[in-house]
Amino acid sequence: MISFKQLPIEAKAAVAAGVVFFSVMLSRSYLAEKLDFRTRRWLLRLQMALFANTLMLMGSLHVWRSTVTTFTRSSAASSFCFMLWKIAVFMFLALAHSSFFTLLFLVAEEPYFFSLAAYTCLGAYIILIFFLFTLGSVEQAYKFLSGRGAKAGTGNKNRTALKPVLAVVLTLVLTVVGLLNASQPPTVNSVEIPVHKLPSTMNNLKVVLLSDIHLGPTVGKTKLAMIVRMVKALKPDITVIVGDLTDAEAKIIRPAVEPLGELDSPLGTYFVTGNHEYYTSDVSNWFELLKSFNIQPLHNENVKIVSPKSTSDWFCLAGVDDIEADVLRYSGHGMDLKKALRGCSSEHAIVLLAHQPIAAKWALQERPDINLILSGHTHGGQIFPLNAGAYLLNPFFVGLYKVGQNTFVYVSPGTMYYGIPMRLGSRAEITEIILRSP
């Protein structure tokens, strides 16, 4: 029987990831009620950081072998430039791995340079892994098609060296493009949506949709202030924030949130939780902070949005907790559609705020009379090659979808970004939704 010491290092990393994952499940199910609130919060974050790092370790070993070990037998291996290259690759991998720990130690009003550098390296790491895997697969396919018996020669050695060089060049180019794209202000996307049973007095009502701002290690007060200025310029009747506003505790990042107090939509500003709010384990404090800025959390509840022109005309605006609350067994929280829609009948238009598209799907299965659902979560994939995964994992990916005869779902690609300050194949967005009465 093979002992743990005899296992390849990749297998050891996989075992370590499994152990960390088991500890996460154990702490969620058995230790949740035995640990105090603060300890539980730190334990969850630490476990998530360790789990991500143990998974990344397998990829990092592949990156090192492809970009460093491959060239150790070349004539340039003893040169000073190669030594600098090894240091650069090591620092790149170390920064990428450290990104997950910035949530624990480096969150403030404005992002630290270290956090921006670490998450940039994480984004480049994801792109590099993809290209190394893709080019490696192409190489193996070429060898198979050209004959397995082909002898290794100078041409094969050159192709082996070309693969990591090409992967690194492509990664550098896409990283720069992604950084430039994400540094631009969000685009304003205006969408007209017909809402069944919307009163004629509320025709052309303007709703501004924000989602996935992710205040934390790489998004701070300056960017939030820019978003608020853009929202105010649109002069919305209602502003809604559909989750993932933050990645940090309310007390730590409170100064960065202050620009939200300038939102002054006449019919109100509303908020529902996303999965990342529950990762902070600080939802109650966030609710209180948002209320101090006149932003109303919809915690499985609804409000009547009354027409400014006629008090007898109104529609139901409801919001549900994010489904991650159920997974984390977050006390007092969890998606409860019946509670959220209590008092909302099909005689009036119903608009639902639900962070994740899968929650939108479940809501429509239970209440097909909902007329419009506003979601986020997917980020439009945020960066290549994660776009494909986000597309496959969500029933609604990004943009406007018509479901049935009288229902629409709109999924925001996100107003900022999560951690990695890059966007490839997606664009940050502030959505201006014009509600049309039939």
Secondary structure as UniProt FT lines:
FT   HELIX           4..6
FT   HELIX           9..26
FT   HELIX           27..31
FT   TURN            32..34
FT   HELIX           37..67
FT   HELIX           69..71
FT   TURN            72..73
FT   HELIX           75..78
FT   HELIX           80..98
FT   HELIX           99..101
FT   HELIX           102..105
FT   HELIX           113..146
FT   TURN            148..149
FT   HELIX           154..183
FT   STRAND          187..194
FT   TURN            196..197
FT   HELIX           200..202
FT   TURN            203..204
FT   STRAND          205..210
FT   HELIX           221..234
FT   STRAND          238..242
FT   HELIX           250..257
FT   HELIX           258..262
FT   TURN            266..267
FT   STRAND          269..272
FT   HELIX           275..279
FT   TURN            280..281
FT   HELIX           283..292
FT   TURN            293..294
FT   STRAND          295..297
FT   STRAND          301..306
FT   TURN            311..312
FT   STRAND          314..319
FT   HELIX           324..327
FT   TURN            328..329
FT   TURN            331..332
FT   HELIX           337..340
FT   TURN            341..343
FT   TURN            346..347
FT   STRAND          350..353
FT   HELIX           357..366
FT   TURN            368..369
FT   STRAND          372..375
FT   HELIX           379..381
FT   TURN            384..385
FT   HELIX           386..393
FT   STRAND          399..403
FT   TURN            404..406
FT   STRAND          407..411
FT   STRAND          429..436
//
